[in-house]
Amino acid sequence: MKPDAPATRRNRDAILTVLKTEFVDATSVLEIGSGTGQHAVYFGGAMPNLEWQTSDRSENHEGISLWLADKKLSNVKPPLTLDVTTTNRVSASYDAIFSANTAHIMSFSAVKKMFRLIGETLQAHGVFCLYGPFNVGGKFTSKSNEEFNQMLKRQNPEMGIRDLETLNELALENGLIVGNRYAMPANNMIVIWRQGARG
Ligand SMILES: C[S@@+](CC[C@H](N)C(=O)[O-])C[C@H]1O[C@@H](n2cnc3c(N)ncnc32)[C@H](O)[C@@H]1O
């Protein structure tokens, strides 16, 4: 049976509206941490001109493949095995990268590695779009995010909502420029970074 993450149905339209703007010039998207694959088939179906490359740790591949087999979208590609802690290089390069709800699930050292990989993988002027909850100015943006963070920490102390300013520093260290920021429903955000001109 296909896996189901109900949150993807709640957040997908708000995310899609932003992707249609931010990915307007993109042709090839790498998704990091595709999870169930539901975002991939929804966004890939709504933007058929984009080639959407799914990826995740291998434990999620079966579920992603079930969604891909069900929707049969020629532009949404079977998952690459991509664990940011062990994947140092992706063989293709992309003009867009998308990731949702990953930075607070990964350890901070994995987040650092994700930004390094993105810096190496994105083409010049390519765009990285990260969706999820973030702290601003070192503070939670809502009580519910604070409670969510406590729940994450009980599960695994290495998880946690990241500070936007810290992510901006990681982005800059890896050649990315800070872009737009969008408020999303349920105290989430989309944050955009752009690859600079590559030498
Ligand atoms: C909360 S789920 C989000 C899934 C999906 N993007 C969504 O929004 O429904 C977190 C995802 O991050 C992935 N993830 C966690 N650690 C990872 C790592 N080190 N490298 C790549 N993906 C990772 C998980 O496998 C999972 O798919």
The ligand as a MOL file (V3000), in Angstrom:
LIG
                    3D

  0  0  0     0  0            999 V3000
M  V30 BEGIN CTAB
M  V30 COUNTS 27 29 0 0 0
M  V30 BEGIN ATOM
M  V30 1 C 9.6620 14.5660 7.9730 0
M  V30 2 S 10.2120 13.6910 6.5780 0 CHG=1
M  V30 3 C 9.7020 14.7760 5.2710 0
M  V30 4 C 9.3970 14.0250 4.0070 0
M  V30 5 C 8.8190 14.8850 2.8740 0
M  V30 6 N 9.8100 15.7950 2.3390 0
M  V30 7 C 7.5950 15.6360 3.3510 0
M  V30 8 O 7.6390 16.8580 3.4900 0
M  V30 9 O 6.5940 14.9600 3.5800 0 CHG=-1
M  V30 10 C 11.9590 13.8900 6.6560 0
M  V30 11 C 12.6860 13.3140 5.4750 0
M  V30 12 O 14.0690 13.6200 5.6040 0
M  V30 13 C 14.7880 12.4790 5.1720 0
M  V30 14 N 16.1250 12.5070 5.7580 0
M  V30 15 C 16.4560 12.4560 7.0600 0
M  V30 16 N 17.7920 12.4130 7.1970 0
M  V30 17 C 18.3020 12.4380 5.9500 0
M  V30 18 C 19.6200 12.4130 5.4190 0
M  V30 19 N 20.6690 12.3070 6.2330 0
M  V30 20 N 19.7790 12.4750 4.0830 0
M  V30 21 C 18.7170 12.5630 3.2690 0
M  V30 22 N 17.4400 12.5800 3.6990 0
M  V30 23 C 17.2420 12.5210 5.0250 0
M  V30 24 C 13.9530 11.3260 5.6910 0
M  V30 25 O 14.3150 10.0950 5.0980 0
M  V30 26 C 12.5600 11.8010 5.3600 0
M  V30 27 O 12.1900 11.4710 4.0600 0
M  V30 END ATOM
M  V30 BEGIN BOND
M  V30 1 1 1 2
M  V30 2 1 2 3
M  V30 3 1 2 10
M  V30 4 1 3 4
M  V30 5 1 4 5
M  V30 6 1 5 6
M  V30 7 1 5 7
M  V30 8 2 7 8
M  V30 9 1 7 9
M  V30 10 1 10 11
M  V30 11 1 11 12
M  V30 12 1 11 26
M  V30 13 1 12 13
M  V30 14 1 13 14
M  V30 15 1 13 24
M  V30 16 1 14 15
M  V30 17 1 14 23
M  V30 18 2 15 16
M  V30 19 1 16 17
M  V30 20 1 17 18
M  V30 21 2 17 23
M  V30 22 1 18 19
M  V30 23 2 18 20
M  V30 24 1 20 21
M  V30 25 2 21 22
M  V30 26 1 22 23
M  V30 27 1 24 25
M  V30 28 1 24 26
M  V30 29 1 26 27
M  V30 END BOND
M  V30 END CTAB
M  END
